[in-house]
Amino acid sequence: MANLSSVIRHIVIGLARRVGSKVTDAETGRVLGRAFLIPWKGRIAVIGLDAEVKPVFLPQPRLTFWKQELGFTEHPPADFPHEASPQPPPDAPEK
């Protein structure tokens, strides 16, 4: 069962990278790749994109609240260490 789901996942991601919408960075204009963009229950699913992105509101010439345009920009890297394996503090007594 897990093997079948991974095969379907690879097919969908490959299809998204070939025929999905072109995603460009709203700040730099650089093309990030192709992906399926699916709005679902107030969230946006980005399927098939390798980059980590975050949605941003695009500037508009006229202020309208009923139709805001969204763009994507690359998420900046974390500025704190990854703590998957907790390390004792440097001043902790050894056991």
C-alpha positions as CSV (number, residue, x, y, z in Angstrom):
1,M,0.0,0.0,0.0
2,A,2.8,2.4,0.9
3,N,4.6,1.6,-2.4
4,L,1.5,2.4,-4.5
5,S,1.0,5.8,-2.7
6,S,4.6,6.7,-3.3
7,V,4.3,5.9,-7.0
8,I,1.1,8.0,-7.2
9,R,2.9,10.8,-5.4
10,H,5.8,10.8,-7.8
11,I,3.5,10.8,-10.8
12,V,1.5,13.8,-9.4
13,I,4.7,15.8,-8.5
14,G,6.2,15.1,-12.0
15,L,3.0,16.2,-13.6
16,A,2.9,19.4,-11.5
17,R,6.5,20.2,-12.5
18,R,5.7,19.8,-16.2
19,V,2.2,21.4,-16.7
20,G,1.7,23.3,-13.4
21,S,1.6,27.1,-13.1
22,K,4.8,28.9,-13.3
23,V,5.7,30.4,-9.9
24,T,8.0,33.5,-9.8
25,D,9.4,35.3,-6.8
26,A,7.4,38.5,-6.2
27,E,10.4,40.4,-4.9
28,T,13.2,39.4,-7.3
29,G,11.2,38.2,-10.4
30,R,13.2,34.9,-10.5
31,V,11.4,31.8,-11.7
32,L,11.1,29.3,-8.8
33,G,9.6,26.5,-10.8
34,R,6.2,25.0,-11.7
35,A,3.6,23.8,-9.3
36,F,-0.1,23.1,-8.8
37,L,-1.6,25.9,-6.6
38,I,-4.7,24.6,-4.9
39,P,-6.8,26.9,-2.6
40,W,-8.5,24.7,0.1
41,K,-10.2,25.9,3.3
42,G,-8.4,29.2,3.5
43,R,-5.0,27.7,2.8
44,I,-3.0,27.4,-0.4
45,A,-1.4,24.0,-1.2
46,V,1.7,24.3,-3.4
47,I,2.3,20.9,-4.9
48,G,5.5,20.1,-6.9
49,L,7.7,23.1,-6.0
50,D,11.2,22.5,-4.6
51,A,11.6,25.9,-3.0
52,E,10.1,26.9,0.3
53,V,7.8,29.8,-0.4
54,K,5.5,32.1,1.6
55,P,2.5,34.1,0.2
56,V,2.7,37.9,0.0
57,F,0.2,40.5,-1.0
58,L,1.3,42.2,-4.3
59,P,1.1,46.0,-4.6
60,Q,-1.9,47.3,-6.5
61,P,-2.5,50.7,-8.2
62,R,-6.0,51.0,-6.6
63,L,-6.8,49.9,-3.1
64,T,-9.5,47.2,-3.2
65,F,-10.3,44.9,-0.4
66,W,-12.4,42.4,-2.2
67,K,-9.8,41.3,-4.7
68,Q,-6.3,41.1,-3.3
69,E,-3.5,39.7,-5.6
70,L,-1.2,37.2,-4.1
71,G,2.3,36.4,-5.0
72,F,5.0,34.1,-3.6
73,T,8.5,34.8,-2.3
74,E,11.2,32.5,-1.1
75,H,11.1,31.8,2.7
76,P,14.3,33.1,4.3
77,P,16.5,30.5,6.0
78,A,16.1,30.0,9.7
79,D,18.3,32.2,11.9
80,F,18.4,29.7,14.7
81,P,19.9,26.2,15.0
82,H,18.0,23.0,14.2
83,E,17.2,21.2,17.4
84,A,16.0,17.8,16.3
85,S,18.5,16.2,18.7
86,P,18.5,18.3,21.9
87,Q,22.0,19.3,23.1
88,P,22.7,20.0,26.8
89,P,23.6,23.6,27.5
90,P,27.3,24.2,27.6
91,D,27.3,25.1,31.3
92,A,25.2,22.0,32.4
93,P,27.0,19.6,34.8
94,E,28.0,16.3,33.2
95,K,26.3,13.1,34.5
